[in-house]
Amino acid sequence: MTIYLKRAYDEPADSDGARILVDRIWPRGLKREDAYIDRWLKGISPSTSLRKWFAHDPAKWDEFRQRYFEELDENKAAVQELLEEAAAGPVTLVYSTKDTRHNNAVALKEYIEFRLGVR
């Protein structure tokens, strides 16, 4: 089981496996036909209120992760969908933010790996 992370604006690669957009909002300035997205799981992204509260502020990272994990615990169907996709082969969680260390895809990867016993 392999989970990769990649910005939506980066070139896709054959090794990406299933490319899953995990943002609630479509990446700004990116045409859908140019995105090479296999699935868009809006439902697994942080709630709008959590996303706005976080505002990609690294000082809020730890609390964001905790709140997001709580939302994921309540969102069993979307989590199960991603777990099944990850068990079937490599997946790439695609996100749009410039911050490659403090974003929902990073937190989601950590959550999924923990659920699968990878960490």
Residue, then its C-alpha position, 0 to 999 in steps of 0.5 A: m500500500t503506497i500513498y503519495l502526495k502531489r500538488a494539482y499543478d505538478e505533472p502527473a506520473d505513471s507511478d501516481g496510481a489513482r489520482i484523488l483530489v482531496d480538496r473541497i474546492w477545485p484548484r484555481g486556474l486548472k482546467r479539469e481536462d488538464a488535471y488528470i484527476d481520477r476521482w474527486l473526494k470532496g467529502i473527505s476534505p475538511s469542512t468549510s468552517l475548519r478549512k477557513w479557521f485553519a487558513h494554512d497557518p502553520a501555528k494552527w497545524d497541530e490543532f487543525r490535525q486534531r480537529y480534522f481527524e475528529e471529522l474523519d472519524e465521523n465520516k466513515a463512508a468517505v474514509q472507507e472509500l479511500l481505504e479501499e482505493a489505497a488497498a487496491g494499489p498506489v494512490t496519490l492524494v492531490y491538493s492545491t495549496k502551495d504549503t507542502r507540509h501543512n495541508n489537509a492531504v498531509a494530514l489525511k495521509e497520516y490518518i489513513e496510514f495510521r488506520l492501515g497500521v502503516r505507522 
